Amino acid sequence: MPVSFGALRQCPTSGRAWGNAVSTPRRIRVAAVDDHPVLLRGLQATLATSAEIDLVTVSTTVGELLAVDDLRVDVVLLDVDLRDGTDPADNVRAVVGRGLPVVLYTSEHRAALVQRTMAAGALGLVLKGDPERDVVEAVQSAARGEVYMSSRLAMELVSHPAGEVSLSPREREVLTLLAAGLPWSAVAKDLGISVSTARTHMARVLEAYSAIGMPLRDGPREAVARALSSGQIDDPYRLG
């Protein structure tokens, strides 16, 4: 279940100076979604260094976050890989669909996956290895509706050519089954298509790589390797 830190601070809403009412700016309310409890506690400590930010809710899945009653937050810090079988881009779309800005906070370095997740509507990207102050700056930027990249490496991830390869869901399914070691006949049977159709999807994958100047001379084998390394698909054995 989500853990609320909302009771840790009381935020004053107004004060008086020289006889005139002075409004204190409202603090930025942040929710964090990550499957590592220790990291969530670390985020609490990091954000507590800012006089402008309150971490009010933490969850281990997007489903948990969006099920919170009376969810009132300004920015969501979201890990890319929650290891719960959900699609990272779908997670971003679900949160953004609730009108909440998303900042990705991740150790994920697979360019295609990062780009696909950013394209789903995230406003910022902070790598977990970057300085802690970057998290605060990213939250502040997202609250203003501004895009934020934490480092040169983050910028390289969102601009890497591998992310330009656009694959359909079915093409990724074919690649994933091949990565699991299935022969063409089993791939076709699993997807309910013919072997010829499965090979056609692979041909389109090879064309997509060629179109960005990355021809795959080793054919399907290299396509699977590239898709795994860039994050176009997940290792089928990774979540087990």
Contacts in CASP RR format, 6 or more apart in sequence:
PFRMAT RR
TARGET T0000
AUTHOR 0000-0000-0000
METHOD contacts of the structure
MODEL  1
MPVSFGALRQCPTSGRAWGNAVSTPRRIRVAAVDDHPVLLRGLQATLATS
AEIDLVTVSTTVGELLAVDDLRVDVVLLDVDLRDGTDPADNVRAVVGRGL
PVVLYTSEHRAALVQRTMAAGALGLVLKGDPERDVVEAVQSAARGEVYMS
SRLAMELVSHPAGEVSLSPREREVLTLLAAGLPWSAVAKDLGISVSTART
HMARVLEAYSAIGMPLRDGPREAVARALSSGQIDDPYRLG
1 64 0 8 1.000
2 57 0 8 1.000
2 58 0 8 1.000
2 59 0 8 1.000
2 64 0 8 1.000
2 65 0 8 1.000
2 67 0 8 1.000
2 68 0 8 1.000
3 40 0 8 1.000
3 57 0 8 1.000
3 58 0 8 1.000
3 59 0 8 1.000
4 56 0 8 1.000
4 57 0 8 1.000
5 44 0 8 1.000
5 54 0 8 1.000
5 55 0 8 1.000
5 56 0 8 1.000
5 57 0 8 1.000
5 58 0 8 1.000
6 54 0 8 1.000
6 56 0 8 1.000
6 57 0 8 1.000
8 54 0 8 1.000
9 27 0 8 1.000
9 54 0 8 1.000
11 24 0 8 1.000
11 26 0 8 1.000
11 27 0 8 1.000
11 54 0 8 1.000
12 24 0 8 1.000
13 23 0 8 1.000
13 24 0 8 1.000
13 26 0 8 1.000
14 21 0 8 1.000
14 22 0 8 1.000
14 23 0 8 1.000
14 24 0 8 1.000
15 21 0 8 1.000
15 22 0 8 1.000
15 23 0 8 1.000
15 24 0 8 1.000
16 22 0 8 1.000
25 52 0 8 1.000
27 52 0 8 1.000
27 53 0 8 1.000
27 54 0 8 1.000
28 52 0 8 1.000
28 53 0 8 1.000
28 54 0 8 1.000
28 74 0 8 1.000
28 75 0 8 1.000
28 139 0 8 1.000
28 140 0 8 1.000
28 143 0 8 1.000
29 54 0 8 1.000
29 56 0 8 1.000
29 72 0 8 1.000
29 73 0 8 1.000
29 74 0 8 1.000
29 75 0 8 1.000
30 47 0 8 1.000
30 53 0 8 1.000
30 54 0 8 1.000
30 55 0 8 1.000
30 56 0 8 1.000
30 73 0 8 1.000
30 74 0 8 1.000
30 75 0 8 1.000
30 76 0 8 1.000
30 77 0 8 1.000
30 139 0 8 1.000
31 55 0 8 1.000
31 56 0 8 1.000
31 57 0 8 1.000
31 58 0 8 1.000
31 59 0 8 1.000
31 65 0 8 1.000
31 68 0 8 1.000
31 71 0 8 1.000
31 73 0 8 1.000
31 75 0 8 1.000
31 76 0 8 1.000
31 77 0 8 1.000
31 100 0 8 1.000
32 40 0 8 1.000
32 43 0 8 1.000
32 55 0 8 1.000
32 57 0 8 1.000
32 58 0 8 1.000
32 59 0 8 1.000
32 76 0 8 1.000
32 77 0 8 1.000
32 78 0 8 1.000
32 105 0 8 1.000
33 58 0 8 1.000
33 59 0 8 1.000
33 60 0 8 1.000
33 61 0 8 1.000
33 62 0 8 1.000
33 64 0 8 1.000
33 65 0 8 1.000
33 76 0 8 1.000
33 77 0 8 1.000
33 78 0 8 1.000
33 79 0 8 1.000
33 82 0 8 1.000
33 91 0 8 1.000
34 40 0 8 1.000
34 43 0 8 1.000
34 58 0 8 1.000
34 60 0 8 1.000
34 77 0 8 1.000
34 78 0 8 1.000
34 79 0 8 1.000
34 82 0 8 1.000
34 105 0 8 1.000
35 60 0 8 1.000
35 61 0 8 1.000
35 79 0 8 1.000
35 82 0 8 1.000
35 83 0 8 1.000
35 84 0 8 1.000
36 79 0 8 1.000
37 60 0 8 1.000
39 128 0 8 1.000
40 58 0 8 1.000
43 55 0 8 1.000
43 58 0 8 1.000
43 77 0 8 1.000
43 105 0 8 1.000
43 135 0 8 1.000
44 55 0 8 1.000
44 58 0 8 1.000
46 132 0 8 1.000
46 135 0 8 1.000
46 136 0 8 1.000
47 53 0 8 1.000
47 54 0 8 1.000
47 55 0 8 1.000
47 135 0 8 1.000
47 136 0 8 1.000
47 139 0 8 1.000
48 55 0 8 1.000
49 132 0 8 1.000
49 136 0 8 1.000
50 136 0 8 1.000
50 139 0 8 1.000
50 140 0 8 1.000
52 140 0 8 1.000
53 136 0 8 1.000
53 139 0 8 1.000
53 140 0 8 1.000
56 73 0 8 1.000
57 65 0 8 1.000
57 68 0 8 1.000
57 71 0 8 1.000
57 73 0 8 1.000
59 65 0 8 1.000
59 68 0 8 1.000
60 82 0 8 1.000
60 84 0 8 1.000
61 82 0 8 1.000
61 84 0 8 1.000
61 86 0 8 1.000
62 78 0 8 1.000
62 82 0 8 1.000
62 86 0 8 1.000
62 91 0 8 1.000
62 94 0 8 1.000
62 95 0 8 1.000
63 94 0 8 1.000
65 71 0 8 1.000
65 76 0 8 1.000
65 95 0 8 1.000
66 94 0 8 1.000
66 95 0 8 1.000
66 98 0 8 1.000
71 98 0 8 1.000
73 100 0 8 1.000
74 100 0 8 1.000
74 101 0 8 1.000
74 143 0 8 1.000
75 100 0 8 1.000
75 101 0 8 1.000
75 102 0 8 1.000
75 103 0 8 1.000
75 139 0 8 1.000
75 142 0 8 1.000
75 143 0 8 1.000
76 95 0 8 1.000
76 100 0 8 1.000
76 101 0 8 1.000
76 102 0 8 1.000
76 103 0 8 1.000
77 103 0 8 1.000
77 105 0 8 1.000
77 126 0 8 1.000
77 135 0 8 1.000
77 138 0 8 1.000
77 139 0 8 1.000
78 91 0 8 1.000
78 92 0 8 1.000
78 95 0 8 1.000
78 102 0 8 1.000
78 103 0 8 1.000
78 104 0 8 1.000
78 105 0 8 1.000
78 122 0 8 1.000
79 104 0 8 1.000
79 105 0 8 1.000
79 106 0 8 1.000
80 88 0 8 1.000
80 104 0 8 1.000
80 106 0 8 1.000
80 108 0 8 1.000
80 113 0 8 1.000
80 114 0 8 1.000
80 117 0 8 1.000
81 88 0 8 1.000
81 106 0 8 1.000
81 107 0 8 1.000
81 108 0 8 1.000
82 88 0 8 1.000
82 91 0 8 1.000
83 239 0 8 1.000
85 239 0 8 1.000
88 113 0 8 1.000
88 116 0 8 1.000
88 117 0 8 1.000
88 120 0 8 1.000
89 116 0 8 1.000
89 117 0 8 1.000
89 119 0 8 1.000
89 120 0 8 1.000
90 120 0 8 1.000
91 117 0 8 1.000
92 102 0 8 1.000
92 104 0 8 1.000
92 117 0 8 1.000
92 120 0 8 1.000
92 121 0 8 1.000
92 122 0 8 1.000
93 120 0 8 1.000
93 121 0 8 1.000
95 102 0 8 1.000
96 102 0 8 1.000
96 120 0 8 1.000
96 121 0 8 1.000
96 122 0 8 1.000
101 123 0 8 1.000
101 142 0 8 1.000
101 143 0 8 1.000
101 145 0 8 1.000
102 121 0 8 1.000
102 122 0 8 1.000
102 123 0 8 1.000
102 124 0 8 1.000
102 142 0 8 1.000
103 122 0 8 1.000
103 123 0 8 1.000
103 124 0 8 1.000
103 125 0 8 1.000
103 126 0 8 1.000
103 138 0 8 1.000
103 139 0 8 1.000
103 142 0 8 1.000
103 148 0 8 1.000
104 114 0 8 1.000
104 117 0 8 1.000
104 118 0 8 1.000
104 122 0 8 1.000
104 124 0 8 1.000
104 125 0 8 1.000
104 126 0 8 1.000
105 126 0 8 1.000
105 128 0 8 1.000
105 135 0 8 1.000
105 138 0 8 1.000
106 114 0 8 1.000
106 125 0 8 1.000
106 126 0 8 1.000
106 127 0 8 1.000
106 128 0 8 1.000
107 127 0 8 1.000
107 128 0 8 1.000
107 129 0 8 1.000
108 114 0 8 1.000
109 127 0 8 1.000
109 153 0 8 1.000
109 157 0 8 1.000
110 229 0 8 1.000
110 230 0 8 1.000
110 231 0 8 1.000
111 156 0 8 1.000
111 157 0 8 1.000
111 158 0 8 1.000
111 160 0 8 1.000
111 162 0 8 1.000
111 163 0 8 1.000
111 230 0 8 1.000
111 231 0 8 1.000
112 160 0 8 1.000
112 162 0 8 1.000
112 163 0 8 1.000
112 165 0 8 1.000
112 227 0 8 1.000
112 230 0 8 1.000
112 231 0 8 1.000
112 232 0 8 1.000
113 230 0 8 1.000
113 231 0 8 1.000
113 232 0 8 1.000
114 125 0 8 1.000
114 157 0 8 1.000
114 158 0 8 1.000
115 157 0 8 1.000
115 158 0 8 1.000
115 160 0 8 1.000
115 162 0 8 1.000
115 163 0 8 1.000
116 163 0 8 1.000
118 124 0 8 1.000
118 125 0 8 1.000
118 158 0 8 1.000
123 141 0 8 1.000
123 142 0 8 1.000
123 145 0 8 1.000
123 146 0 8 1.000
123 147 0 8 1.000
123 148 0 8 1.000
124 138 0 8 1.000
124 141 0 8 1.000
124 142 0 8 1.000
124 147 0 8 1.000
124 148 0 8 1.000
124 149 0 8 1.000
125 138 0 8 1.000
125 148 0 8 1.000
125 149 0 8 1.000
125 150 0 8 1.000
125 154 0 8 1.000
125 157 0 8 1.000
125 158 0 8 1.000
126 134 0 8 1.000
126 135 0 8 1.000
126 138 0 8 1.000
126 148 0 8 1.000
126 150 0 8 1.000
126 154 0 8 1.000
127 150 0 8 1.000
127 151 0 8 1.000
127 153 0 8 1.000
127 154 0 8 1.000
130 150 0 8 1.000
130 151 0 8 1.000
130 153 0 8 1.000
130 154 0 8 1.000
131 150 0 8 1.000
134 150 0 8 1.000
134 151 0 8 1.000
137 148 0 8 1.000
137 150 0 8 1.000
138 148 0 8 1.000
138 150 0 8 1.000
141 147 0 8 1.000
141 148 0 8 1.000
142 148 0 8 1.000
149 155 0 8 1.000
149 158 0 8 1.000
160 230 0 8 1.000
161 212 0 8 1.000
161 213 0 8 1.000
161 214 0 8 1.000
162 214 0 8 1.000
162 226 0 8 1.000
162 230 0 8 1.000
162 232 0 8 1.000
163 230 0 8 1.000
164 212 0 8 1.000
165 208 0 8 1.000
165 209 0 8 1.000
165 212 0 8 1.000
165 214 0 8 1.000
165 230 0 8 1.000
165 232 0 8 1.000
166 208 0 8 1.000
167 175 0 8 1.000
167 205 0 8 1.000
167 208 0 8 1.000
167 227 0 8 1.000
167 232 0 8 1.000
168 201 0 8 1.000
168 204 0 8 1.000
170 191 0 8 1.000
170 201 0 8 1.000
171 201 0 8 1.000
171 202 0 8 1.000
171 204 0 8 1.000
171 205 0 8 1.000
171 208 0 8 1.000
172 227 0 8 1.000
172 232 0 8 1.000
172 233 0 8 1.000
173 191 0 8 1.000
174 187 0 8 1.000
174 191 0 8 1.000
174 198 0 8 1.000
174 201 0 8 1.000
174 202 0 8 1.000
174 205 0 8 1.000
175 202 0 8 1.000
175 205 0 8 1.000
175 223 0 8 1.000
175 224 0 8 1.000
175 227 0 8 1.000
175 232 0 8 1.000
175 233 0 8 1.000
176 233 0 8 1.000
176 234 0 8 1.000
176 236 0 8 1.000
177 186 0 8 1.000
177 187 0 8 1.000
177 190 0 8 1.000
177 191 0 8 1.000
177 236 0 8 1.000
178 187 0 8 1.000
178 202 0 8 1.000
178 220 0 8 1.000
178 224 0 8 1.000
179 224 0 8 1.000
179 227 0 8 1.000
179 228 0 8 1.000
179 233 0 8 1.000
179 235 0 8 1.000
179 236 0 8 1.000
180 236 0 8 1.000
180 237 0 8 1.000
182 190 0 8 1.000
184 195 0 8 1.000
184 198 0 8 1.000
184 199 0 8 1.000
185 195 0 8 1.000
187 195 0 8 1.000
187 198 0 8 1.000
188 194 0 8 1.000
188 195 0 8 1.000
188 197 0 8 1.000
188 198 0 8 1.000
191 198 0 8 1.000
202 220 0 8 1.000
202 223 0 8 1.000
205 223 0 8 1.000
205 227 0 8 1.000
206 215 0 8 1.000
206 216 0 8 1.000
206 219 0 8 1.000
206 220 0 8 1.000
206 223 0 8 1.000
209 215 0 8 1.000
209 216 0 8 1.000
209 223 0 8 1.000
209 226 0 8 1.000
210 216 0 8 1.000
214 226 0 8 1.000
216 222 0 8 1.000
216 223 0 8 1.000
216 226 0 8 1.000
224 233 0 8 1.000
226 232 0 8 1.000
227 233 0 8 1.000
228 234 0 8 1.000
228 235 0 8 1.000
END
